[in-house]
Amino acid sequence: MRALAPQTAFKTFAKQMAFQLQVFSPLTVSELTGRSMVVNLSHCKVLDVDGCEEVCLVGCQNIYPIWIREQFKVNYETNRKGKSCTITLTPT
């Protein structure tokens, strides 16, 4: 699908990713096009748990972006401010 309709394939992947990210916290999708998706977590509940700062720093900000880029050819960028986070997905 990606070879024939890359923007449609990206939007399909992005919608699935947004659904799966809701495991961590409620979120809103502020932008969704064939070239990017921007997700806003106004309060990440993972960070409310003692000792989970490392989950954010290591998992969300380092491991997940590398894995998603390698497996799905999608860039995953995070911009954290306190307990809030903006995640931007773009095709590679």
Sequence and secondary structure as in RCSB ss.txt:
>XXXX:A:sequence
MRALAPQTAFKTFAKQMAFQLQVFSPLTVSELTGRSMVVNLSHCKVLDVDGCEEVCLVGCQNIYPIWIREQFKVN
YETNRKGKSCTITLTPT
>XXXX:A:secstr
 TTT HHHHHHHHHHHHHHHHTTTS  EEEEE SS EEEEESS GGGGSTT HHIIIIIIIIIHHHHHHHHHSEE
EEEEEETTEEEEEEEE 
